[in-house]
Amino acid sequence: MSLKPQVYKDDRPAEYFTRFHDRVRRGRPDYVYQLVRMFLTPYLLLFFRTRCIDSDKVPLEGPVIIAPNHFSFMDHFFIAVYMRRKVQFMAKSQLFKRPMQFIYTHGGVFPIRRGHRDEEGLKSARTILGRGNIIVMYAEGGRSRTEKLGDPKPGIGKLALETGAPVVPSAIAGSAKVRNWKKLQFPKVTVQYGDPIRFDKVDNPTKEQAQAASDIIFEGIEKVYYGLQQDGRKRAIRAARAARRAADRAAESVTQRPTTS
């Protein structure tokens, strides 16, 4: 199937996106988020047989950056469908066109202006994290069209260092073929979350520091993604269950250990 060519620069002025940033900085997603979730969840579960592994690794409160790989325009929804918390997404600015821009902004999506050094996008991300919420940001900076993982960009490392928010590397396997739905081909999609990565907070990190942090985050993504690819979904689920049982036994043994005076 042929793909539409990528548009790497948005020529609309920065002022066009001010209203979208203002909305996400003022508050959390509204009723539109719930409506979209109610509509899409059955579709994702039934047609793509979506399963999630290790969602308990996402902190239940406080600022969090979810960092998945990116193959499909549906990745936003795959990564969020199993999460209890409302997730806000950083998305390329070309998506913000009528009529969808209404759904995006009311659903908590905010733009990153493609082809420009866009500090407004990062400012919105910092604002969201600053009030203890959760965002999704792709380490590759855009969608891979080769069905292989791309290369990390410094943006996510910069944000992680500036905010000190934990980063959860995540893998989405199977979504590269989601576009085949027109041929009535619906791939099985699996989402797995990795162990959170925490960085010491750094004011005004250099580009080298930001890239080094991004590289560490991407190594976490690769570990989860290639592990899922190698082991398959069933083995990954069994391994995750075994790890949780072992952790529960260890925690129980600590609580039952007698204390000495």
TAZISUL-V298580 format. One record per residue. RES is the residue in one letter. PHI is phi in whole degrees, -180 to 180 (none if undefined). Layout:
res:RES phi:PHI
res:RES phi:PHI
//
This chain:
res:M phi:none
res:S phi:-75
res:L phi:-107
res:K phi:-67
res:P phi:-64
res:Q phi:-72
res:V phi:-106
res:Y phi:-96
res:K phi:-142
res:D phi:-101
res:D phi:-85
res:R phi:-68
res:P phi:-66
res:A phi:-59
res:E phi:-62
res:Y phi:-61
res:F phi:-97
res:T phi:-58
res:R phi:-63
res:F phi:-71
res:H phi:-66
res:D phi:-58
res:R phi:-65
res:V phi:-71
res:R phi:-77
res:R phi:-77
res:G phi:-173
res:R phi:-82
res:P phi:-58
res:D phi:-103
res:Y phi:-58
res:V phi:-62
res:Y phi:-58
res:Q phi:-66
res:L phi:-64
res:V phi:-64
res:R phi:-65
res:M phi:-62
res:F phi:-74
res:L phi:-85
res:T phi:-57
res:P phi:-60
res:Y phi:-62
res:L phi:-66
res:L phi:-74
res:L phi:-80
res:F phi:-84
res:F phi:-104
res:R phi:48
res:T phi:-63
res:R phi:-129
res:C phi:-122
res:I phi:-125
res:D phi:65
res:S phi:-65
res:D phi:-68
res:K phi:-80
res:V phi:-85
res:P phi:-54
res:L phi:-80
res:E phi:-151
res:G phi:85
res:P phi:-67
res:V phi:-146
res:I phi:-111
res:I phi:-91
res:A phi:-123
res:P phi:-95
res:N phi:-74
res:H phi:-143
res:F phi:-116
res:S phi:-136
res:F phi:-65
res:M phi:-88
res:D phi:-59
res:H phi:-52
res:F phi:-78
res:F phi:-61
res:I phi:-74
res:A phi:-104
res:V phi:-62
res:Y phi:-94
res:M phi:-92
res:R phi:-72
res:R phi:-80
res:K phi:-75
res:V phi:-107
res:Q phi:-112
res:F phi:-115
res:M phi:-92
res:A phi:-133
res:K phi:-62
res:S phi:-65
res:Q phi:-62
res:L phi:-72
res:F phi:-86
res:K phi:-137
res:R phi:-66
res:P phi:-93
res:M phi:-70
res:Q phi:-63
res:F phi:-64
res:I phi:-65
res:Y phi:-61
res:T phi:-69
res:H phi:-72
res:G phi:-90
res:G phi:94
res:V phi:-88
res:F phi:-132
res:P phi:-88
res:I phi:-118
res:R phi:-72
res:R phi:-67
res:G phi:84
res:H phi:-133
res:R phi:-82
res:D phi:-100
res:E phi:-75
res:E phi:-65
res:G phi:-62
res:L phi:-70
res:K phi:-64
res:S phi:-63
res:A phi:-63
res:R phi:-65
res:T phi:-64
res:I phi:-62
res:L phi:-67
res:G phi:-64
res:R phi:-97
res:G phi:85
res:N phi:-100
res:I phi:-126
res:I phi:-127
res:V phi:-111
res:M phi:-141
res:Y phi:-88
res:A phi:-63
res:E phi:-78
res:G phi:77
res:G phi:179
res:R phi:-83
res:S phi:-79
res:R phi:-110
res:T phi:-108
res:E phi:65
res:K phi:-127
res:L phi:-63
res:G phi:-90
res:D phi:-122
res:P phi:-73
res:K phi:-103
res:P phi:-72
res:G phi:-58
res:I phi:-70
res:G phi:-66
res:K phi:-60
res:L phi:-65
res:A phi:-64
res:L phi:-71
res:E phi:-67
res:T phi:-100
res:G phi:72
res:A phi:-71
res:P phi:-65
res:V phi:-113
res:V phi:-106
res:P phi:-66
res:S phi:-138
res:A phi:-123
res:I phi:-120
res:A phi:-106
res:G phi:105
res:S phi:-75
res:A phi:-61
res:K phi:-105
res:V phi:-61
res:R phi:-65
res:N phi:-78
res:W phi:-59
res:K phi:-66
res:K phi:-95
res:L phi:61
res:Q phi:-107
res:F phi:-122
res:P phi:-68
res:K phi:-80
res:V phi:-112
res:T phi:-125
res:V phi:-116
res:Q phi:-134
res:Y phi:-100
res:G phi:-100
res:D phi:-71
res:P phi:-60
res:I phi:-113
res:R phi:-122
res:F phi:-115
res:D phi:-66
res:K phi:-67
res:V phi:-130
res:D phi:-78
res:N phi:50
res:P phi:-64
res:T phi:-73
res:K phi:-63
res:E phi:-66
res:Q phi:-64
res:A phi:-63
res:Q phi:-66
res:A phi:-63
res:A phi:-66
res:S phi:-62
res:D phi:-62
res:I phi:-64
res:I phi:-61
res:F phi:-68
res:E phi:-60
res:G phi:-65
res:I phi:-63
res:E phi:-61
res:K phi:-60
res:V phi:-71
res:Y phi:-65
res:Y phi:-71
res:G phi:-64
res:L phi:-67
res:Q phi:-64
res:Q phi:-74
res:D phi:-85
res:G phi:83
res:R phi:-66
res:K phi:-63
res:R phi:-67
res:A phi:-64
res:I phi:-65
res:R phi:-62
res:A phi:-64
res:A phi:-66
res:R phi:-65
res:A phi:-64
res:A phi:-65
res:R phi:-67
res:R phi:-63
res:A phi:-64
res:A phi:-66
res:D phi:-65
res:R phi:-65
res:A phi:-64
res:A phi:-66
res:E phi:-66
res:S phi:-66
res:V phi:-68
res:T phi:-69
res:Q phi:-91
res:R phi:-67
res:P phi:-67
res:T phi:-96
res:T phi:-112
res:S phi:-101
//
